[in-house]
């Protein structure tokens, strides 16, 4: 268990050092690629449609409670 923890810590440290060594242009390019991937995934997911039970419960939850 200790050896695994040391290995994971070492890998994380190497990853941080790699990020620090990158140029700003490289970091910007990575952000653009990740944003594009998120946009593609959002387009592929269908919007959630609430069921009848959800439509009945959600307004009841949203009502403010009266203080005694």
PyMOL commands that set and color helices and strands:
alter all, ss='L'
color gray80, all
select helices_A, chain A and resi 2-21+24-44+52-62
alter helices_A, ss='H'
color red, helices_A
deselect
rebuild
show_as cartoon
